[in-house]
Amino acid sequence: MRQTDIRRALIRWYERVRRDLPWRRTRDPYAIWISEIMLQQTRVAAVIPYYENFLAAFPDAAALACAPEEQVLAMWAGLGYYSRARNLQKAARTMDGGFPANYESIRDLAGVGEYTAAAISSIAFGLPHAAVDGNVRRVIARLTGSDAGIQPHADSLLDRSDPGRWNQAVMELGATVCLPRDPLCDHCPLAGFCGARREGRQSELPAKRAKPEPVHLTRTLLVIRRRGRVALTPSALVRGFWDLPEPFDTAAPGPVLASFRHTITHRRYTFEVRRAVAKSIPKNLRWFDGETLSEIPLSTIARKALGCLVV
């Protein structure tokens, strides 16, 4: 494999077509860290407004460290995988001396794995660490024609003159051209070097992991109002968030007002939303008015339920 030619071809392509993303306009390790955590299992288009709002609210680690957890979760609401937000704040509270500037110290932060540490250290500090996420894994597997030894291959290809740019270029190729299904090989700057393309095995690499069978569930949510307020319960699915309650002994559910679907990993829920009245409510329920609802961390399910009502 002609590594120099591969590097040259990919970097020329990247400089010409790369997307203008807000986290690519900074070398601030804190901002890059926030973007990398948000981008875990979340689409770029969905992350951009959250990233910008989060940095406006918490411009540095000190601001994030001293913020109330409820505020942090409210800013994160809708992104999912809420342990990411808790780990961000946990890590920020360890940064008394500023953001760590080497791979090992970054790797030690709560919620940071090998890929994230490599991405931050290479982009923010120019350190020679190859970042391997799902996109990069797919590019390397197809380029080499093998699922084996992905990290060593990524390490050998790394452009040590600008490792941050190189890592972003490989990620960009995987995100926009070397797609999981129907890769755009005719538009790929590395098509001439690609082992999978020569063998017609693009769709086989990397090998697909078996997914669990979907589980279909139906749940009922109650909208209980009193004097302009709505009753909410601490979420059983996401710690620190609030949900609409499900049926309980003293509640009398009315007809279905709306329904919607929501997927969490392999669980596919159908939620029915019913208005209800209650003689009394359990001690764990609290009343919230409309203004407060916009300030607390509402679960995505609660937001969907309240959003589909005609108030």
PEFEN-V301709 format. One record per backbone hydrogen bond with DSSP energy under -1.0 kcal/mol. CO is the residue of the C=O (numbers start at 1). NH is the residue of the N-H. Records with the same first field share a line. If there is no record, write none. Layout:
CO->NH + NH
This chain:
1->3
2->6
3->7
4->8
5->9
6->10
7->11
8->12
9->13
10->14
11->15
12->16
13->17
14->18
19->21
21->24
22->25
28->32
29->33
30->34
31->35
32->36
33->37
34->38
35->39
37->40
39->42
43->47
44->48
47->51
48->52
49->53
50->54
51->55
52->56
53->57
54->58
60->64
61->65
62->66
68->72
69->73
70->74
71->75
72->76
73->77
76->79
81->84
82->86
83->87
84->88
85->89
86->90
87->91
88->92
89->93
91->94
92->95
95->98
102->106
103->107
104->108
106->109
109->112
113->117
114->118
115->119
116->120
117->121
118->122
119->123
120->124
121->127
122->126
127->129
133->137
134->138
135->139
136->140
137->141
138->142
139->143
140->144
141->145 + 146
142->196
143->195
149->153
150->154
151->155
152->156
153->157
154->158
158->160
159->162
162->166
163->167
164->168
165->169
166->170
167->171
168->172
169->173
170->174
171->175
172->176
173->177 + 178
177->179 + 184
183->185
184->187
185->188
188->191
190->193
194->198
195->199
196->201
201->204 + 205
215->268
217->270
219->272
221->274
223->276
224->231
226->229
229->226
230->288
232->286
233->243
238->241
241->235
242->299
243->233
245->222
248->251
250->279
252->277
258->273
260->271
262->269
264->267
266->215
267->264
268->217
269->262
270->219
271->260
272->221
273->257 + 258
274->223
275->254
277->252
282->285
286->232
288->230
289->293
292->295 + 296
296->298
297->242
299->303
300->304
301->305
302->306
303->307
304->308
306->309
